[in-house]
């Protein structure tokens, strides 16, 4: 990281390259990636409200992506609030993405960003992924990001929602008493993180370069849950992207609370479908789409 701190990460390589994952420390108008022999780079950021979690949360997904799309999938971590509040988690995500992208071809990683470069995450990890990609675009860095994967992002505080979209941003009230994440827990996490909600380190829409002409976002996948108080963050963000001509793909799961993975493990059919659809979305982002049955087998075997 920029202050010399080392955060752990795990590299998951395609089966033909190694049978093991590798632990490491990261000091850390895009077109779809063309299908090829190289292994695309996928960086995954875990959720946990900026104050909990581990890079191992994304291990099952990373293994699926390595097997299904020949990807080199790296799960990264960040320091936690309240000991390390805003903007430290954002800085850690930005620095990790930058370091890994710059060292993708190194022998310990062995990815080919020309074959694809996708950044994604779930919940707070989705928010950090959006922030990290926007920072990468604002800096004009190479390689170009080919896709963004955002599962249940939560980076549109009501105070920064553009006026034209405010009437569509009501899930915080509608789902104030929802299970898993609700108004009370959101307020608690906000107090711990202590973010400047208008900053580009909290939300990609806080960037002065957000969607300016000539700096289009890569194609973006967004997934939201109907019974989630941050549902409309993703819905409104998708509309903002699409309005500017960004290619988007949106999946909505009515009646499912925040934390879809928990409910998939419990056998909820909609949540299980969300897991499968999320894996399929990586194929769309990478330009390497595979069949539903193949993806379902990979998910079932994770």
C-alpha positions in Angstrom: 0.0 0.0 0.0 1.0 3.6 -0.3 2.1 3.7 3.3 4.1 0.5 3.1 1.5 -1.7 4.7 1.1 -5.2 3.2 -2.4 -6.7 2.8 -2.8 -10.4 2.0 -4.2 -11.6 -1.4 -4.7 -15.0 -3.0 -4.0 -15.9 -6.6 -6.2 -18.5 -8.2 -4.7 -19.8 -11.5 -6.4 -21.9 -14.2 -6.1 -25.7 -13.6 -3.7 -26.2 -16.5 -1.2 -23.9 -14.9 -1.3 -25.0 -11.3 -3.5 -27.0 -9.0 -2.8 -24.7 -6.1 -3.8 -21.2 -5.1 -1.0 -18.9 -4.2 -0.9 -16.5 -1.3 0.9 -13.3 -1.8 1.1 -9.8 -0.3 0.0 -6.9 -2.6 1.9 -3.7 -1.8 -0.2 -2.7 -3.7 -15.3 3.0 -24.0 -13.7 -0.2 -23.2 -14.4 -3.1 -25.6 -15.0 -6.6 -24.2 -11.9 -8.7 -23.9 -11.2 -10.8 -26.9 -11.2 -14.5 -26.4 -7.7 -15.9 -26.7 -5.2 -18.2 -25.2 -4.1 -15.8 -22.5 -5.4 -15.9 -18.9 -7.5 -12.7 -18.2 -6.9 -10.9 -14.9 -9.9 -10.8 -12.5 -9.6 -8.9 -9.2 -12.2 -9.6 -6.5 -12.9 -7.5 -3.4 -14.8 -9.0 -0.5 -17.7 -7.4 1.4 -18.1 -6.7 5.1 -19.2 -3.1 5.5 -15.6 -1.8 5.4 -15.1 -3.2 8.9 -15.0 -7.0 8.5 -14.4 -9.9 6.1 -11.5 -11.7 4.5 -10.1 -12.3 1.0 -11.1 -15.9 1.4 -14.8 -15.0 1.1 -14.3 -14.8 -2.6 -12.3 -18.0 -3.0 -15.2 -20.2 -4.2 -16.0 -17.6 -6.9 -12.4 -17.2 -7.9 -12.0 -20.9 -8.3 -15.0 -21.1 -10.6 -13.7 -18.2 -12.7 -10.3 -19.9 -13.0 -11.9 -23.1 -14.2 -14.6 -21.7 -16.4 -13.0 -18.7 -18.0 -9.3 -19.6 -17.8 -8.9 -16.6 -15.6 -6.3 -15.7 -13.1 -8.6 -14.6 -10.3 -7.0 -12.7 -7.3 -8.9 -12.1 -4.1 -7.6 -9.0 -2.3 -8.2 -7.5 1.2 -8.1 -4.1 2.9 -7.7 -2.7 6.4 -10.9 -2.3 8.4 -12.8 0.5 10.1 -13.1 1.7 12.8 -9.3 1.3 13.3 -8.7 2.3 9.7 -11.7 4.4 8.6 -12.3 6.2 5.4 -10.3 6.6 3.1 -7.9 3.8 4.1 -10.0 0.9 2.7 -10.5 2.8 -0.6 -6.8 3.6 -0.8 -6.0 0.0 -0.2 -8.3 -1.2 -2.9 -7.0 1.4 -5.4 -3.4 0.5 -4.6 -3.9 -3.2 -4.8 -5.7 -3.0 -8.2 -2.9 -0.7 -9.5 -0.1 -3.0 -8.3 -1.7 -6.2 -9.6 -2.5 -4.7 -13.0 1.1 -3.5 -13.3 2.6 -6.8 -12.3 0.0 -9.1 -13.9 2.6 -10.7 -16.2 5.0 -11.5 -13.4 5.7 -15.2 -12.9 3.9 -15.3 -9.6 0.7 -14.1 -11.3 1.0 -14.9 -15.0 -2.1 -13.1 -16.2 -2.5 -11.5 -19.6 -4.5 -8.2 -19.3 -4.8 -8.2 -23.1 -7.1 -11.2 -22.7 -9.2 -9.3 -20.2 -9.0 -7.2 -17.0 -12.1 -7.2 -14.8 -12.5 -5.7 -11.3 -15.4 -6.7 -9.1 -16.8 -7.2 -5.6 -19.8 -7.7 -3.4 -21.5 -5.2 -1.1 -18.8 -2.9 0.2 -16.4 -4.7 -2.0 -18.5 -3.7 -5.0 -18.3 -0.1 -3.8 -14.5 -0.3 -3.5 -14.3 -1.9 -6.9 -16.3 0.9 -8.5 -14.1 3.5 -6.7 -10.9 1.7 -7.8 -11.9 1.5 -11.4 -12.9 5.1 -11.5 -9.6 6.1 -10.0 -7.8 4.0 -12.6 -9.7 5.7 -15.4 -9.2 9.2 -14.0 -5.4 8.5 -13.9 -5.5 7.4 -17.6 -3.6 4.2 -16.7 -3.0 1.1 -18.8 -4.0 -1.6 -19.2 -7.5 -0.7 -19.9 -10.2 -2.2 -17.7 -12.4 -4.4 -19.8 -15.2 -5.0 -17.3 -16.7 -4.1 -13.9 -18.7 -6.5 -11.8 -20.8 -5.0 -9.0 -22.9 -7.1 -6.7 -25.1 -5.1 -4.4 -23.1 -1.9 -4.5 -23.7 0.7 -1.8 -22.1 4.0 -2.9 -25.0 6.4 -3.5 -25.8 8.1 -0.2 -29.2 9.9 -0.6 -27.4 13.2 -0.4 -25.4 12.7 -3.6 -28.2 11.2 -5.8 -28.7 13.5 -8.7 -32.1 15.3 -8.6 -33.4 13.6 -11.7 -33.1 10.2 -10.1 -34.1 11.0 -6.5 -37.7 9.7 -7.0 -36.2 6.3 -7.9 -34.0 6.1 -4.8 -36.3 5.0 -2.0 -35.2 1.5 -1.0 -33.6 2.8 2.2 -37.1 3.7 3.4 -38.9 0.8 1.8 -36.5 -1.8 3.2 -35.7 -0.1 6.5 -36.6 -3.2 8.5 -35.2 -5.8 6.1 -33.3 -8.8 7.3 -29.4 -8.9 7.2 -29.0 -5.2 6.3 -31.5 -2.6 7.5 -31.6 1.1 8.4 -30.1 0.5 11.9 -27.2 -1.5 10.6 -26.6 0.9 7.8 -26.4 3.8 10.2 -24.0 1.8 12.4 -21.6 1.0 9.5 -21.8 4.6 8.3 -20.7 5.7 11.8 -17.8 3.3 11.8 -16.6 4.2 8.3 -16.9 8.0 8.7 -16.8 8.6 4.9 -17.0 11.8 3.0 -19.9 10.6 0.9 -19.3 13.3 -1.8 -15.7 12.1 -2.3 -14.5 10.0 -5.3 -13.0 7.7 -2.7 -16.5 6.8 -1.5 -18.5 6.8 -4.8 -17.4 6.8 -8.4 -20.0 9.5 -9.1 -18.0 11.8 -6.8 -15.2 11.9 -9.4 -14.8 15.0 -11.5 -14.0 12.7 -14.4 -17.1 10.5 -14.0 -18.3 9.6 -17.4 -16.8 12.6 -19.1 -16.5 12.4 -22.9 -13.6 10.3 -24.0 -13.4 8.5 -20.7 -16.2 6.0 -20.9 -16.6 3.3 -18.2 -16.0 -0.3 -19.3 -19.0 -2.5 -19.7 -20.5 -3.0 -16.3 -22.5 -5.7 -14.6 -24.7 -4.8 -11.7 -26.8 -7.1 -9.5 -29.3 -5.9 -6.9 -31.7 -7.6 -4.4 -35.3 -6.4 -4.1 -35.4 -6.6 -0.3 -32.1 -4.6 0.1 -32.0 -1.0 1.5 -29.1 -0.3 -0.9 -31.0 -1.8 -3.9 -31.5 1.6 -5.6 -27.8 2.5 -5.4 -27.2 -0.1 -8.1 -30.4 0.7 -10.0 -29.7 4.4 -10.3 -26.0 3.9 -11.0 -27.0 1.6 -13.9 -29.3 4.2 -15.3 -26.6 6.9 -15.0 -24.1 4.6 -16.9 -26.6 3.6 -19.6 -27.6 7.2 -20.2 -24.0 7.9 -21.2 -23.8 5.0 -23.5 -22.0 2.5 -21.3 -22.9 -1.1 -22.0 -24.6 -2.5 -18.9 -26.2 -5.7 -17.7 -28.5 -5.7 -14.8 -30.0 -8.5 -12.7 -32.6 -7.9 -10.1 -33.8 -10.5 -7.6 -37.2 -9.6 -6.1 -37.7 -10.6 -2.5 -34.1 -11.4 -1.8 -32.3 -9.6 1.0 -28.8 -8.2 1.0 -26.1 -10.9 1.3 -27.4 -13.1 -1.4 -24.6 -15.7 -0.9 -25.9 -16.6 2.5 -29.3 -17.4 1.1 -27.9 -19.4 -1.8 -26.1 -21.7 0.8 -29.5 -22.0 2.6 -31.1 -23.3 -0.7 -33.2 -20.2 -1.7 -33.8 -20.8 -5.4 -33.6 -17.1 -6.4 -30.3 -16.7 -4.5 -28.9 -19.8 -6.2 -29.9 -18.4 -9.5 -28.2 -15.1 -8.6 -24.9 -17.0 -8.0 -25.2 -18.7 -11.4 -26.1 -15.5 -13.2 -23.2 -13.6 -11.5 -20.8 -16.2 -12.9 -22.4 -16.0 -16.4 -21.9 -12.2 -16.2 -18.1 -12.6 -16.1 -18.4 -14.4 -19.5 -20.2 -11.3 -20.8 -17.5 -9.0 -19.4 -14.7 -11.1 -20.8 -16.2 -11.8 -24.2 -15.9 -15.6 -23.3 -19.5 -16.6 -22.7 -20.2 -20.2 -21.9 -23.4 -22.2 -21.6 -25.8 -22.0 -18.6 -25.4 -25.7 -17.9 -21.6 -25.5 -17.8 -21.7 -22.6 -15.4 -24.3 -24.3 -13.2 -22.1 -27.4 -12.9 -19.2 -25.2 -11.9 -21.3 -23.4 -9.3 -22.6 -26.7 -7.9 -19.1 -28.1 -7.7 -17.6 -25.1 -5.9 
